Amino acid sequence: MDNLFTLDDIVLIPAVFSQIKHRSQCSPYVREHSLLPGTGSKLPLFTAPMSCVINDKNYATFKNNGINTIIPRNIHINTRLKLAKDTFVALGLEEFKTLIDNNNSLPYKMFILIDVANGHMEQLYVLSKLAKEKYGDSLVIMVGNIANPETYIAYSMIGVDYVRCGIGTSPVCTTSANSGVHYPMGSLLEDIREKKLYYGNKDIKFAKIVADGGFSNFDQINKALALGADFVMLGKIFAKTQEACGTIYSTIYPSSSELPFEEWIKDKNIKVIKYYECFRYYYGMSTKKAQIEFGKEGNKTAEGVEIKVPIEYTISGWVDNFKHYLQSAMSYTDCVTLDEFKTKVYYKTITPNARIAYFK
């Protein structure tokens, strides 16, 4: 039986020699835009479709910083469908079925995430296949979540454009802890890459890999990309930005917890918000809180928790740091483009003592 590994169990190995003289020679941007909405430079990042991170009011701020966006399911369906030409939008399985049942053609090219926790359901596979046969390139589909390399290949074979990979890896997801179903992200990405090599001569257009869940630091994102992920989906990291849509509370004015902090300081005539002294609640879309937002309270057992996260940075400030750290990793490994970074980089697993030194 093979041992499975997480992204924290590996380190990236520098090239013997790098031809790159400065990290600015390395491009942190995605080269292929045909499967992405809008124009401009695109980073290999997606926002998680979480109501505490993104909505129809702030998504443009993420997009303007090169981040690919997904509008979550708590936004009204009519609003989501109108936005589906400008951003990915999340639809539940029944919403997606209604869309394809009621439309022989689409009014414009649409970007849809079929947002279900269990991407291994045969019904999702059948509906995805039907939709791609019916609409072709006028419908760009992302499905997930999955945690089996063979499932990724199966979705690629029917023309699905993106597959979200990862189950139970988020800090607010309790699916794996309670069900026992899991596939550590490092091994999952590596095993998908091996499957792609095996099927590489089968004339398959492989779906884009979206590594989803559990990312808390820049190095983990870089490692996921080096192991073959095309994109990384982030929730908690973006929940810590000033611009995320979750309600902000104060850590130094406890009584403000009765109201959103913005309203509380207005009432108290306090002029300055010090964001580093603030927090918001972060929660997944399978928590009781999210179920209430969907009007499905009591619908099923919750598979998530709600935690406090501090407000630590702006979107643009975090993006600047991300680009520099990604370019640094690319320069060490002699990779000018992301396509090179996904295929050229070697890694090694590390011992527990090496991990202690690494995370000092």
Secondary structure, 3 states (H helix, E strand, C coil): CCCCCCHHHEEEECCCCCCCCCHHHCCCCCCCCCCCCCCCCCCCEEECCCCCCCCCCCHHHHHHCCCECEECCCCCHHHHHHHCCCCEEEECHHHHHHHHHHCCCCCCCEEEEECCCCCCCHHHHHHHHHHHHHHHHHEEEEEEEECCHHHHHHHHHCCCCEEEECCCCCCCECHHHHHCCCCCHHHHHHHHHHHHHHCCCCCCCCCEEEEECCCCCHHHHHHHHHCCCCEEEECHHHHCECCCCCCEEECCCHHHHHCCHHHHHHHHCCCCCCHHHEEEEEECCCCHHHHHHCCCCCCCCCCECEEEEECCECHHHHHHHHHHHHHHHHHHCCCCCHHHHHHHCEEEECCHHHHHHHCC
